[in-house]
Amino acid sequence: MRVRCLQIVHPAADIPVAQFAGIRVGGVYPVLEMVAHDIDCQIRLLGPDTPDPGLLWDAADFETVDTRIPPGWTLVIADGRTRLCDARWQRPGFWTDYARGTPQALADYEHVKRELLAAAPPAEN
């Protein structure tokens, strides 16, 4: 799944900006995961200069340009949240383990990241 950035609202200043943290308006980016909670929906993206593990953005600021869901992704509803991402990231505590530098979590992240970045983007019209 890939999305195009329609707008960026600076998180600290609450004003529109052309780029922030490796994401720019008009750019197309792979989605690493989607997280929904109540009426809030965020997507984790990875841009060329975005720090790992990507950043969470308001999904309303993007449009889908490639609707293909990568193989191995699962949808999990638990603890009041809905998450769509690779099954390896769905285990409880994955992001905590990633932040702590747990080798398996780091390896799982890198593997999924490589797969998503290697996937061919959709053909332009």
Secondary structure, 3 states (H helix, E strand, C coil): CEEEECCEECCCCCCEECEECCEECCCEEEEEEEEEECCEEEEEECCCCCCCCCEEEEHHHEEEEECCCCCCEEEEEECCEEEEEEHHHCCCCHHHHHHHCCHHHHHHHHHHHHHHHHCCCCCCC
